Amino acid sequence: MVDAITDQNFEEETSNGVVLTDFWATWCGPCKMQSPVIDQLAEERQDVKFTKMDVDQNQETPKELGIMAIPTLIIKKDGKIVDRLTGYTPKAKLSQILDQYTD
C-alpha cells in the first residue's frame, strides 16, 4: 500500500527504515506513468515503505527539498535522504536502486 502523506506528517512518516516518497501532481503525465510502478513495488516489497505527496496540496516539503520537477522520488533511510530520482523511473531500475539501501 502507498500512503498519502502531507507537509505536516512528512518527517514523522519518513523517519524510520527505508522510505520512498513519490512527489506528484494530478496534471502530470509522467506521474501517471510512475504511479502504477510504485503501486506494484509496494505490493511486492515489504522491506520498503512507500509514500506519495501531492505537490499542489503540499507545497512546503517540496520547496524545502528543492524539488523543481515531477515526478521526483526521494529515498530516505532512517530519516536521511540517500537518493533522489527525477522523471519516470522504470520498475526494474527502481527496484535495483532500492536494493542498495535495504539489508
Backbone atoms as SQL, in Angstrom:
CREATE TABLE atoms (id INTEGER PRIMARY KEY, chain TEXT, resi INTEGER, resn TEXT, atom TEXT, x REAL, y REAL, z REAL);
INSERT INTO atoms VALUES
  (1, 'A', 1, 'MET', 'N', 0.835, -1.193, 0.000),
  (2, 'A', 1, 'MET', 'CA', 0.000, 0.000, 0.000),
  (3, 'A', 1, 'MET', 'C', 0.878, 1.255, 0.000),
  (4, 'A', 2, 'VAL', 'N', 0.414, 2.268, -0.685),
  (5, 'A', 2, 'VAL', 'CA', 1.146, 3.535, -0.749),
  (6, 'A', 2, 'VAL', 'C', 0.372, 4.553, 0.086),
  (7, 'A', 3, 'ASP', 'N', 1.022, 5.086, 1.117),
  (8, 'A', 3, 'ASP', 'CA', 0.366, 6.052, 1.999),
  (9, 'A', 3, 'ASP', 'C', 0.497, 7.461, 1.444),
  (10, 'A', 4, 'ALA', 'N', -0.632, 8.183, 1.388),
  (11, 'A', 4, 'ALA', 'CA', -0.586, 9.600, 1.019),
  (12, 'A', 4, 'ALA', 'C', -0.154, 10.378, 2.262),
  (13, 'A', 5, 'ILE', 'N', 0.881, 11.191, 2.110),
  (14, 'A', 5, 'ILE', 'CA', 1.371, 11.971, 3.241),
  (15, 'A', 5, 'ILE', 'C', 1.312, 13.464, 2.923),
  (16, 'A', 6, 'THR', 'N', 1.486, 14.279, 3.960),
  (17, 'A', 6, 'THR', 'CA', 1.344, 15.734, 3.833),
  (18, 'A', 6, 'THR', 'C', 2.581, 16.442, 4.394),
  (19, 'A', 7, 'ASP', 'N', 2.620, 17.756, 4.209),
  (20, 'A', 7, 'ASP', 'CA', 3.690, 18.559, 4.806),
  (21, 'A', 7, 'ASP', 'C', 3.762, 18.303, 6.313),
  (22, 'A', 8, 'GLN', 'N', 2.590, 18.167, 6.950),
  (23, 'A', 8, 'GLN', 'CA', 2.513, 18.035, 8.398),
  (24, 'A', 8, 'GLN', 'C', 3.139, 16.731, 8.908),
  (25, 'A', 9, 'ASN', 'N', 2.971, 15.630, 8.157),
  (26, 'A', 9, 'ASN', 'CA', 3.479, 14.357, 8.689),
  (27, 'A', 9, 'ASN', 'C', 4.656, 13.770, 7.908),
  (28, 'A', 10, 'PHE', 'N', 5.225, 14.517, 6.968),
  (29, 'A', 10, 'PHE', 'CA', 6.324, 14.004, 6.139),
  (30, 'A', 10, 'PHE', 'C', 7.499, 13.505, 6.981),
  (31, 'A', 11, 'GLU', 'N', 8.004, 14.340, 7.879),
  (32, 'A', 11, 'GLU', 'CA', 9.182, 13.959, 8.680),
  (33, 'A', 11, 'GLU', 'C', 8.891, 12.711, 9.507),
  (34, 'A', 12, 'GLU', 'N', 7.736, 12.697, 10.153),
  (35, 'A', 12, 'GLU', 'CA', 7.355, 11.576, 11.017),
  (36, 'A', 12, 'GLU', 'C', 7.205, 10.281, 10.209),
  (37, 'A', 13, 'GLU', 'N', 6.549, 10.362, 9.053),
  (38, 'A', 13, 'GLU', 'CA', 6.274, 9.184, 8.227),
  (39, 'A', 13, 'GLU', 'C', 7.519, 8.637, 7.539),
  (40, 'A', 14, 'THR', 'N', 8.546, 9.468, 7.393),
  (41, 'A', 14, 'THR', 'CA', 9.725, 9.037, 6.637),
  (42, 'A', 14, 'THR', 'C', 10.977, 8.938, 7.512),
  (43, 'A', 15, 'SER', 'N', 10.806, 8.810, 8.811),
  (44, 'A', 15, 'SER', 'CA', 11.966, 8.855, 9.707),
  (45, 'A', 15, 'SER', 'C', 12.569, 7.492, 10.030),
  (46, 'A', 16, 'ASN', 'N', 11.849, 6.390, 9.767),
  (47, 'A', 16, 'ASN', 'CA', 12.358, 5.060, 10.121),
  (48, 'A', 16, 'ASN', 'C', 12.469, 4.143, 8.920),
  (49, 'A', 17, 'GLY', 'N', 13.588, 3.412, 8.839),
  (50, 'A', 17, 'GLY', 'CA', 13.770, 2.436, 7.781),
  (51, 'A', 17, 'GLY', 'C', 13.956, 3.090, 6.420),
  (52, 'A', 18, 'VAL', 'N', 13.705, 2.305, 5.371),
  (53, 'A', 18, 'VAL', 'CA', 13.835, 2.810, 4.004),
  (54, 'A', 18, 'VAL', 'C', 12.452, 3.235, 3.519),
  (55, 'A', 19, 'VAL', 'N', 12.346, 4.509, 3.128),
  (56, 'A', 19, 'VAL', 'CA', 11.064, 5.071, 2.693),
  (57, 'A', 19, 'VAL', 'C', 11.243, 5.752, 1.350),
  (58, 'A', 20, 'LEU', 'N', 10.376, 5.392, 0.392),
  (59, 'A', 20, 'LEU', 'CA', 10.364, 6.073, -0.895),
  (60, 'A', 20, 'LEU', 'C', 9.149, 6.994, -0.927),
  (61, 'A', 21, 'THR', 'N', 9.365, 8.258, -1.243),
  (62, 'A', 21, 'THR', 'CA', 8.260, 9.195, -1.394),
  (63, 'A', 21, 'THR', 'C', 8.188, 9.651, -2.840),
  (64, 'A', 22, 'ASP', 'N', 7.006, 9.499, -3.425),
  (65, 'A', 22, 'ASP', 'CA', 6.724, 9.908, -4.803),
  (66, 'A', 22, 'ASP', 'C', 6.067, 11.285, -4.745),
  (67, 'A', 23, 'PHE', 'N', 6.778, 12.304, -5.234),
  (68, 'A', 23, 'PHE', 'CA', 6.211, 13.663, -5.309),
  (69, 'A', 23, 'PHE', 'C', 5.564, 13.790, -6.674),
  (70, 'A', 24, 'TRP', 'N', 4.258, 14.066, -6.709),
  (71, 'A', 24, 'TRP', 'CA', 3.481, 14.004, -7.944),
  (72, 'A', 24, 'TRP', 'C', 2.394, 15.086, -7.954),
  (73, 'A', 25, 'ALA', 'N', 1.686, 15.180, -9.084),
  (74, 'A', 25, 'ALA', 'CA', 0.511, 16.061, -9.197),
  (75, 'A', 25, 'ALA', 'C', -0.480, 15.417, -10.169),
  (76, 'A', 26, 'THR', 'N', -1.746, 15.742, -10.018),
  (77, 'A', 26, 'THR', 'CA', -2.804, 15.134, -10.827),
  (78, 'A', 26, 'THR', 'C', -2.656, 15.465, -12.314),
  (79, 'A', 27, 'TRP', 'N', -2.098, 16.636, -12.647),
  (80, 'A', 27, 'TRP', 'CA', -1.990, 17.081, -14.040),
  (81, 'A', 27, 'TRP', 'C', -0.729, 16.588, -14.743),
  (82, 'A', 28, 'CYS', 'N', 0.122, 15.852, -14.020),
  (83, 'A', 28, 'CYS', 'CA', 1.447, 15.473, -14.539),
  (84, 'A', 28, 'CYS', 'C', 1.391, 14.127, -15.261),
  (85, 'A', 29, 'GLY', 'N', 1.635, 14.127, -16.578),
  (86, 'A', 29, 'GLY', 'CA', 1.606, 12.906, -17.385),
  (87, 'A', 29, 'GLY', 'C', 2.584, 11.830, -16.927),
  (88, 'A', 30, 'PRO', 'N', 3.885, 12.163, -16.803),
  (89, 'A', 30, 'PRO', 'CA', 4.848, 11.159, -16.339),
  (90, 'A', 30, 'PRO', 'C', 4.519, 10.609, -14.944),
  (91, 'A', 31, 'CYS', 'N', 3.875, 11.432, -14.109),
  (92, 'A', 31, 'CYS', 'CA', 3.472, 10.970, -12.765),
  (93, 'A', 31, 'CYS', 'C', 2.452, 9.837, -12.887),
  (94, 'A', 32, 'LYS', 'N', 1.576, 9.961, -13.885),
  (95, 'A', 32, 'LYS', 'CA', 0.550, 8.929, -14.100),
  (96, 'A', 32, 'LYS', 'C', 1.184, 7.618, -14.565),
  (97, 'A', 33, 'MET', 'N', 2.333, 7.704, -15.228),
  (98, 'A', 33, 'MET', 'CA', 3.072, 6.505, -15.620),
  (99, 'A', 33, 'MET', 'C', 3.825, 5.923, -14.418),
  (100, 'A', 34, 'GLN', 'N', 4.338, 6.803, -13.557),
  (101, 'A', 34, 'GLN', 'CA', 5.144, 6.367, -12.411),
  (102, 'A', 34, 'GLN', 'C', 4.285, 5.695, -11.339),
  (103, 'A', 35, 'SER', 'N', 3.102, 6.195, -11.156),
  (104, 'A', 35, 'SER', 'CA', 2.237, 5.733, -10.073),
  (105, 'A', 35, 'SER', 'C', 1.995, 4.213, -10.042),
  (106, 'A', 36, 'PRO', 'N', 1.639, 3.567, -11.173),
  (107, 'A', 36, 'PRO', 'CA', 1.434, 2.116, -11.140),
  (108, 'A', 36, 'PRO', 'C', 2.706, 1.338, -10.801),
  (109, 'A', 37, 'VAL', 'N', 3.871, 1.877, -11.182),
  (110, 'A', 37, 'VAL', 'CA', 5.153, 1.245, -10.857),
  (111, 'A', 37, 'VAL', 'C', 5.335, 1.238, -9.335),
  (112, 'A', 38, 'ILE', 'N', 5.051, 2.367, -8.712),
  (113, 'A', 38, 'ILE', 'CA', 5.167, 2.488, -7.255),
  (114, 'A', 38, 'ILE', 'C', 4.182, 1.526, -6.587),
  (115, 'A', 39, 'ASP', 'N', 2.948, 1.483, -7.106),
  (116, 'A', 39, 'ASP', 'CA', 1.922, 0.589, -6.552),
  (117, 'A', 39, 'ASP', 'C', 2.369, -0.871, -6.615),
  (118, 'A', 40, 'GLN', 'N', 2.946, -1.276, -7.749),
  (119, 'A', 40, 'GLN', 'CA', 3.405, -2.661, -7.918),
  (120, 'A', 40, 'GLN', 'C', 4.534, -2.993, -6.932),
  (121, 'A', 41, 'LEU', 'N', 5.480, -2.085, -6.811),
  (122, 'A', 41, 'LEU', 'CA', 6.596, -2.320, -5.893),
  (123, 'A', 41, 'LEU', 'C', 6.104, -2.370, -4.447),
  (124, 'A', 42, 'ALA', 'N', 5.135, -1.550, -4.120),
  (125, 'A', 42, 'ALA', 'CA', 4.578, -1.530, -2.762),
  (126, 'A', 42, 'ALA', 'C', 3.941, -2.882, -2.430),
  (127, 'A', 43, 'GLU', 'N', 3.325, -3.510, -3.441),
  (128, 'A', 43, 'GLU', 'CA', 2.728, -4.842, -3.253),
  (129, 'A', 43, 'GLU', 'C', 3.812, -5.903, -3.039),
  (130, 'A', 44, 'GLU', 'N', 4.917, -5.769, -3.773),
  (131, 'A', 44, 'GLU', 'CA', 5.941, -6.808, -3.803),
  (132, 'A', 44, 'GLU', 'C', 6.966, -6.703, -2.678),
  (133, 'A', 45, 'ARG', 'N', 7.219, -5.488, -2.200),
  (134, 'A', 45, 'ARG', 'CA', 8.321, -5.288, -1.257),
  (135, 'A', 45, 'ARG', 'C', 7.814, -4.905, 0.124),
  (136, 'A', 46, 'GLN', 'N', 8.164, -5.727, 1.096),
  (137, 'A', 46, 'GLN', 'CA', 7.798, -5.413, 2.483),
  (138, 'A', 46, 'GLN', 'C', 8.931, -4.651, 3.183),
  (139, 'A', 47, 'ASP', 'N', 10.095, -4.602, 2.539),
  (140, 'A', 47, 'ASP', 'CA', 11.275, -4.005, 3.170),
  (141, 'A', 47, 'ASP', 'C', 11.378, -2.499, 2.944),
  (142, 'A', 48, 'VAL', 'N', 10.416, -1.944, 2.208),
  (143, 'A', 48, 'VAL', 'CA', 10.422, -0.506, 1.920),
  (144, 'A', 48, 'VAL', 'C', 9.023, 0.030, 2.188),
  (145, 'A', 49, 'LYS', 'N', 8.955, 1.223, 2.784),
  (146, 'A', 49, 'LYS', 'CA', 7.671, 1.897, 2.963),
  (147, 'A', 49, 'LYS', 'C', 7.499, 2.850, 1.781),
  (148, 'A', 50, 'PHE', 'N', 6.319, 2.819, 1.169),
  (149, 'A', 50, 'PHE', 'CA', 6.052, 3.670, 0.009),
  (150, 'A', 50, 'PHE', 'C', 5.043, 4.744, 0.376),
  (151, 'A', 51, 'THR', 'N', 5.392, 5.990, 0.065),
  (152, 'A', 51, 'THR', 'CA', 4.506, 7.112, 0.345),
  (153, 'A', 51, 'THR', 'C', 4.426, 7.993, -0.898),
  (154, 'A', 52, 'LYS', 'N', 3.402, 8.846, -0.935),
  (155, 'A', 52, 'LYS', 'CA', 3.302, 9.807, -2.041),
  (156, 'A', 52, 'LYS', 'C', 2.782, 11.131, -1.505),
  (157, 'A', 53, 'MET', 'N', 3.202, 12.199, -2.172),
  (158, 'A', 53, 'MET', 'CA', 2.783, 13.536, -1.761),
  (159, 'A', 53, 'MET', 'C', 2.369, 14.346, -2.985),
  (160, 'A', 54, 'ASP', 'N', 1.151, 14.873, -2.935),
  (161, 'A', 54, 'ASP', 'CA', 0.632, 15.749, -3.985),
  (162, 'A', 54, 'ASP', 'C', 1.258, 17.130, -3.785),
  (163, 'A', 55, 'VAL', 'N', 2.073, 17.555, -4.763),
  (164, 'A', 55, 'VAL', 'CA', 2.818, 18.810, -4.611),
  (165, 'A', 55, 'VAL', 'C', 1.930, 20.053, -4.709),
  (166, 'A', 56, 'ASP', 'N', 0.738, 19.899, -5.278),
  (167, 'A', 56, 'ASP', 'CA', -0.180, 21.044, -5.334),
  (168, 'A', 56, 'ASP', 'C', -0.834, 21.288, -3.975),
  (169, 'A', 57, 'GLN', 'N', -1.115, 20.214, -3.268),
  (170, 'A', 57, 'GLN', 'CA', -1.766, 20.347, -1.960),
  (171, 'A', 57, 'GLN', 'C', -0.763, 20.538, -0.833),
  (172, 'A', 58, 'ASN', 'N', 0.479, 20.152, -1.074),
  (173, 'A', 58, 'ASN', 'CA', 1.546, 20.255, -0.064),
  (174, 'A', 58, 'ASN', 'C', 2.755, 20.909, -0.708),
  (175, 'A', 59, 'GLN', 'N', 2.918, 22.200, -0.496),
  (176, 'A', 59, 'GLN', 'CA', 3.983, 22.920, -1.199),
  (177, 'A', 59, 'GLN', 'C', 5.225, 23.158, -0.342),
  (178, 'A', 60, 'GLU', 'N', 5.082, 23.012, 0.963),
  (179, 'A', 60, 'GLU', 'CA', 6.180, 23.309, 1.886),
  (180, 'A', 60, 'GLU', 'C', 7.345, 22.313, 1.742),
  (181, 'A', 61, 'THR', 'N', 7.036, 21.026, 1.828),
  (182, 'A', 61, 'THR', 'CA', 8.082, 19.989, 1.776),
  (183, 'A', 61, 'THR', 'C', 8.825, 19.992, 0.439),
  (184, 'A', 62, 'PRO', 'N', 8.102, 19.989, -0.715),
  (185, 'A', 62, 'PRO', 'CA', 8.840, 20.032, -1.987),
  (186, 'A', 62, 'PRO', 'C', 9.748, 21.262, -2.091),
  (187, 'A', 63, 'LYS', 'N', 9.279, 22.397, -1.557),
  (188, 'A', 63, 'LYS', 'CA', 10.089, 23.619, -1.584),
  (189, 'A', 63, 'LYS', 'C', 11.347, 23.436, -0.734),
  (190, 'A', 64, 'GLU', 'N', 11.182, 22.904, 0.472),
  (191, 'A', 64, 'GLU', 'CA', 12.328, 22.673, 1.361),
  (192, 'A', 64, 'GLU', 'C', 13.334, 21.712, 0.737),
  (193, 'A', 65, 'LEU', 'N', 12.838, 20.724, -0.013),
  (194, 'A', 65, 'LEU', 'CA', 13.710, 19.722, -0.624),
  (195, 'A', 65, 'LEU', 'C', 14.241, 20.160, -1.991),
  (196, 'A', 66, 'GLY', 'N', 13.810, 21.330, -2.461),
  (197, 'A', 66, 'GLY', 'CA', 14.287, 21.851, -3.739),
  (198, 'A', 66, 'GLY', 'C', 13.780, 21.074, -4.935),
  (199, 'A', 67, 'ILE', 'N', 12.577, 20.539, -4.836),
  (200, 'A', 67, 'ILE', 'CA', 12.006, 19.768, -5.945),
  (201, 'A', 67, 'ILE', 'C', 11.436, 20.735, -6.980),
  (202, 'A', 68, 'MET', 'N', 12.003, 20.686, -8.180),
  (203, 'A', 68, 'MET', 'CA', 11.610, 21.599, -9.250),
  (204, 'A', 68, 'MET', 'C', 10.820, 20.905, -10.350),
  (205, 'A', 69, 'ALA', 'N', 10.939, 19.586, -10.441),
  (206, 'A', 69, 'ALA', 'CA', 10.269, 18.832, -11.496),
  (207, 'A', 69, 'ALA', 'C', 9.642, 17.582, -10.880),
  (208, 'A', 70, 'ILE', 'N', 8.559, 17.140, -11.482),
  (209, 'A', 70, 'ILE', 'CA', 7.912, 15.922, -11.009),
  (210, 'A', 70, 'ILE', 'C', 7.683, 14.988, -12.187),
  (211, 'A', 71, 'PRO', 'N', 7.608, 13.674, -11.971),
  (212, 'A', 71, 'PRO', 'CA', 7.735, 13.063, -10.645),
  (213, 'A', 71, 'PRO', 'C', 9.176, 13.101, -10.131),
  (214, 'A', 72, 'THR', 'N', 9.313, 13.338, -8.840),
  (215, 'A', 72, 'THR', 'CA', 10.592, 13.181, -8.161),
  (216, 'A', 72, 'THR', 'C', 10.384, 12.140, -7.076),
  (217, 'A', 73, 'LEU', 'N', 11.278, 11.176, -7.023),
  (218, 'A', 73, 'LEU', 'CA', 11.233, 10.144, -5.996),
  (219, 'A', 73, 'LEU', 'C', 12.382, 10.409, -5.036),
  (220, 'A', 74, 'ILE', 'N', 12.046, 10.526, -3.763),
  (221, 'A', 74, 'ILE', 'CA', 13.061, 10.727, -2.732),
  (222, 'A', 74, 'ILE', 'C', 13.124, 9.437, -1.916),
  (223, 'A', 75, 'ILE', 'N', 14.328, 8.921, -1.729),
  (224, 'A', 75, 'ILE', 'CA', 14.505, 7.730, -0.902),
  (225, 'A', 75, 'ILE', 'C', 15.237, 8.160, 0.362),
  (226, 'A', 76, 'LYS', 'N', 14.626, 7.835, 1.505),
  (227, 'A', 76, 'LYS', 'CA', 15.250, 8.144, 2.792),
  (228, 'A', 76, 'LYS', 'C', 15.540, 6.850, 3.523),
  (229, 'A', 77, 'LYS', 'N', 16.648, 6.843, 4.234),
  (230, 'A', 77, 'LYS', 'CA', 16.968, 5.712, 5.104),
  (231, 'A', 77, 'LYS', 'C', 17.196, 6.269, 6.501),
  (232, 'A', 78, 'ASP', 'N', 16.377, 5.813, 7.434),
  (233, 'A', 78, 'ASP', 'CA', 16.432, 6.285, 8.815),
  (234, 'A', 78, 'ASP', 'C', 16.439, 7.816, 8.900),
  (235, 'A', 79, 'GLY', 'N', 15.571, 8.424, 8.081),
  (236, 'A', 79, 'GLY', 'CA', 15.371, 9.868, 8.159),
  (237, 'A', 79, 'GLY', 'C', 16.315, 10.715, 7.321),
  (238, 'A', 80, 'LYS', 'N', 17.314, 10.096, 6.700),
  (239, 'A', 80, 'LYS', 'CA', 18.259, 10.864, 5.876),
  (240, 'A', 80, 'LYS', 'C', 18.033, 10.547, 4.391),
  (241, 'A', 81, 'ILE', 'N', 18.062, 11.591, 3.564),
  (242, 'A', 81, 'ILE', 'CA', 17.889, 11.384, 2.124),
  (243, 'A', 81, 'ILE', 'C', 19.143, 10.710, 1.573),
  (244, 'A', 82, 'VAL', 'N', 18.942, 9.556, 0.931),
  (245, 'A', 82, 'VAL', 'CA', 20.068, 8.808, 0.363),
  (246, 'A', 82, 'VAL', 'C', 20.028, 8.789, -1.162),
  (247, 'A', 83, 'ASP', 'N', 18.866, 9.121, -1.742),
  (248, 'A', 83, 'ASP', 'CA', 18.777, 9.132, -3.201),
  (249, 'A', 83, 'ASP', 'C', 17.616, 10.007, -3.644),
  (250, 'A', 84, 'ARG', 'N', 17.746, 10.520, -4.866),
  (251, 'A', 84, 'ARG', 'CA', 16.714, 11.371, -5.464),
  (252, 'A', 84, 'ARG', 'C', 16.674, 11.061, -6.949),
  (253, 'A', 85, 'LEU', 'N', 15.485, 10.742, -7.463),
  (254, 'A', 85, 'LEU', 'CA', 15.313, 10.421, -8.882),
  (255, 'A', 85, 'LEU', 'C', 14.267, 11.357, -9.454),
  (256, 'A', 86, 'THR', 'N', 14.608, 12.015, -10.556),
  (257, 'A', 86, 'THR', 'CA', 13.653, 12.925, -11.182),
  (258, 'A', 86, 'THR', 'C', 13.261, 12.379, -12.537),
  (259, 'A', 87, 'GLY', 'N', 11.964, 12.434, -12.834),
  (260, 'A', 87, 'GLY', 'CA', 11.453, 11.879, -14.080),
  (261, 'A', 87, 'GLY', 'C', 11.019, 10.440, -13.874),
  (262, 'A', 88, 'TYR', 'N', 10.445, 9.860, -14.914),
  (263, 'A', 88, 'TYR', 'CA', 9.940, 8.493, -14.836),
  (264, 'A', 88, 'TYR', 'C', 11.086, 7.498, -14.629),
  (265, 'A', 89, 'THR', 'N', 10.935, 6.605, -13.671),
  (266, 'A', 89, 'THR', 'CA', 11.930, 5.554, -13.420),
  (267, 'A', 89, 'THR', 'C', 11.253, 4.199, -13.599),
  (268, 'A', 90, 'PRO', 'N', 11.763, 3.356, -14.512),
  (269, 'A', 90, 'PRO', 'CA', 11.152, 2.035, -14.721),
  (270, 'A', 90, 'PRO', 'C', 11.273, 1.163, -13.469),
  (271, 'A', 91, 'LYS', 'N', 10.367, 0.210, -13.357),
  (272, 'A', 91, 'LYS', 'CA', 10.265, -0.641, -12.172),
  (273, 'A', 91, 'LYS', 'C', 11.563, -1.383, -11.849),
  (274, 'A', 92, 'ALA', 'N', 12.166, -2.045, -12.843),
  (275, 'A', 92, 'ALA', 'CA', 13.378, -2.834, -12.596),
  (276, 'A', 92, 'ALA', 'C', 14.506, -1.952, -12.062),
  (277, 'A', 93, 'LYS', 'N', 14.670, -0.786, -12.663),
  (278, 'A', 93, 'LYS', 'CA', 15.729, 0.137, -12.236),
  (279, 'A', 93, 'LYS', 'C', 15.457, 0.628, -10.813),
  (280, 'A', 94, 'LEU', 'N', 14.209, 0.968, -10.534),
  (281, 'A', 94, 'LEU', 'CA', 13.837, 1.470, -9.215),
  (282, 'A', 94, 'LEU', 'C', 14.060, 0.391, -8.158),
  (283, 'A', 95, 'SER', 'N', 13.722, -0.836, -8.480),
  (284, 'A', 95, 'SER', 'CA', 13.912, -1.945, -7.543),
  (285, 'A', 95, 'SER', 'C', 15.405, -2.157, -7.251),
  (286, 'A', 96, 'GLN', 'N', 16.234, -2.054, -8.288),
  (287, 'A', 96, 'GLN', 'CA', 17.699, -2.179, -8.119),
  (288, 'A', 96, 'GLN', 'C', 18.228, -1.083, -7.198),
  (289, 'A', 97, 'ILE', 'N', 17.746, 0.136, -7.391),
  (290, 'A', 97, 'ILE', 'CA', 18.187, 1.266, -6.573),
  (291, 'A', 97, 'ILE', 'C', 17.780, 1.031, -5.117),
  (292, 'A', 98, 'LEU', 'N', 16.556, 0.578, -4.899),
  (293, 'A', 98, 'LEU', 'CA', 16.087, 0.307, -3.532),
  (294, 'A', 98, 'LEU', 'C', 16.916, -0.791, -2.864),
  (295, 'A', 99, 'ASP', 'N', 17.344, -1.766, -3.653),
  (296, 'A', 99, 'ASP', 'CA', 18.159, -2.868, -3.124),
  (297, 'A', 99, 'ASP', 'C', 19.436, -2.363, -2.452),
  (298, 'A', 100, 'GLN', 'N', 19.962, -1.239, -2.930),
  (299, 'A', 100, 'GLN', 'CA', 21.195, -0.673, -2.356),
  (300, 'A', 100, 'GLN', 'C', 21.013, -0.249, -0.900),
  (301, 'A', 101, 'TYR', 'N', 19.770, 0.073, -0.533),
  (302, 'A', 101, 'TYR', 'CA', 19.523, 0.658, 0.782),
  (303, 'A', 101, 'TYR', 'C', 18.842, -0.284, 1.761),
  (304, 'A', 102, 'THR', 'N', 18.447, -1.472, 1.260),
  (305, 'A', 102, 'THR', 'CA', 17.797, -2.440, 2.147),
  (306, 'A', 102, 'THR', 'C', 18.798, -3.540, 2.479),
  (307, 'A', 103, 'ASP', 'N', 18.644, -4.130, 3.613),
  (308, 'A', 103, 'ASP', 'CA', 19.605, -5.153, 4.061),
  (309, 'A', 103, 'ASP', 'C', 19.266, -6.514, 3.488);
